[in-house]
Amino acid sequence: MRPTDATGVSRSVPRVPPGGSNRDIETTETRSGGMHRRRVLERAGVAVGASLALTGCLGDEYDVGMTASAYAPEEVTVEVGDTVVWENTSSRGHTVTAYEGAIPDDAEYFASGGFDTESAAREAWHDEFGGRLETGDRFSTTFEVAGRYEYVCIPHETGGMYATVVVEA
């Protein structure tokens, strides 16, 4: 019986003969008596090691990373008095810029570059790329007022690069 795809159409399954040329995917059928387990395990080890390294970075060095077009994670929850650290983990320049109308009334405004208002941060970005964080640069702020804080990356706002800090009492 031939395998079928999701639509029920039968398809042929290519079979690699023992000692065949497909060296990226090796199973017990492709090599009798001595599968290249080291290659498979090395690849798995690299993937696991990379995952562990990323996890360590997120937990130990910064709270929010910046990918090419997103903050990761898009929402982080902290307690009053906690400091959040953002790190640009991509090769693109980014900003961390609070939306003035989307932070608690009594909260201090925050933006990479140290701007006091959203309009000042936007103007500085458009004039001289003010507040830009290059690869590996960090920005941090301490949250003293409970509530939701919405923020954006000015150059990537139209692409949907915005996120939230939730501060609990």
N, C-alpha and C positions, 0 to 999 in steps of 0.2 A: 504494500500500500504506500503511495507517495504522500509526503506531507502536503498540507494545504496552508495557504496564508489566511489572514483574517477574513477575507471575502469568500473563502471556500474554494478558491482556484488552486489546482494542484501546481506544484512547482518542483523543479529538480533541485537536488542538494548536491553541490559539487563534493566529490570525495578526493581527498589528498592521499595519494598512495604512500605506503611506508617509505620514509626517507625522502618524501616529496619536497617541493621547493617552497612551500609556505612555511617560513621559519618564524613568523611572528605569532602564529597561533599553533601551539603544539599540544597535542593530546596523546593519549596512549595509542590511538589509531595511527598517528602520523609517524611514530617511531616505536618500533617494538623493542622491548627490553631496556629502554633507557631514555625516557623522556627528558628533555632539557629542563628539569625542575629548577635549576639554579637561575636560568633566565626568567622564568615565570616568577619565582620568589624574589629575585632582584627587582623586577618591575613592581610587584606588590609592595615590597619594602620601600621603594621610592615613593609610591603613592601614600602609604601610611605615614612615612616620615614627614612628607610635605604637609599632610593633614595635621599631624601633631605639632609641627613647627608653627603652622598658622594658628592653631588653637592656643599655643603658648603665647604667641604675640598678642592675640586678642585679649587674653586674660591678664597678662603681666605688664604689657607696655602701653597699650592704648585701649580705649573703649569703643571707638568708632573708626573704621577704616574708610578710605575713599577709593573706590574702584574707578574705572574710566568714566562711568556715568551714573554712579549711585553711592550712597552712604551704606555701609554695612556694619551693623544692622541698621535698618531704616527707623527703628524705634528702640530706645534704650531707657530703662527705668532705674532711677537712683533715688537716694534719700536727701532731704534737705541737708546742706552742708557738704555734699559730695562734689568732687571735681570730676568733670568729664574731659577726657583727652581724645582729640581727633588726630589721626595721622594720615597724610596723603600717601597711600600705598600704591598709587598708579603713576603712570608717566605723564599724566596731564595735570595742568595747574588747576587748583580748586580754591573755593572760599568756603567759610562757614559764616553765614550771615543770618541773624535772627530776623524774622518778620516782626516788625514793631507791633502790629495789630494782633499778633498771635502768640504773645507771651503774657504772663500774669501782670496785672496793673502795677503792682508794687515791685516787680522784678527789675533788675539791672539789665540794660541792653547789652548784647554781646555780638561781636563780629571779629573775624580774623583781621588783623591790621589795627585793632584797637579803636575802631570808629564808635562814636557815641550815638549815632542814628543810622537807620537803614538807608535814608537818602544820602548821607555822607559816604557810606560804604559803597553804594551803587555808583555815585559820582566818581569816587576814587578808582573803582574798577574800570569804568568807562574811560577815564582820563589817562591812567597810568598802570592799570592792572593792580591797583591797590588792594591789599588784603590777600594777595595770591599766595597760596601754599604750594611750594614745589615738591617734587618727590622726596619723601622722607621728612618733610617739615611737619611740625606739630603745632596745635593750638589747643589751649585748655581754658576752661572757665569753671568757676565754682557757683553752684546753684543754691541760693539762700532762701528762695520763696517757692513753696509748693505750687504745682500746676503743670500745664502742658506748655512746652516751648517748641514752636515750629521754626525751622530754619531751612536755608536754601544755599546752593552753590550758584552764585550769580551767573557765571558763564554757561552753566549747564541747566539753568532753570527751565528753559523751554523743552529740554529733553526729559524733564521729570525728576531732576536730582534735588530732592528735598526730603526732610526727615523730621523726627520728633524726639525730644527728651521729655520724659514724664518724671516729675519730681514729686515724691511722696513724703508726707510729713512723718 
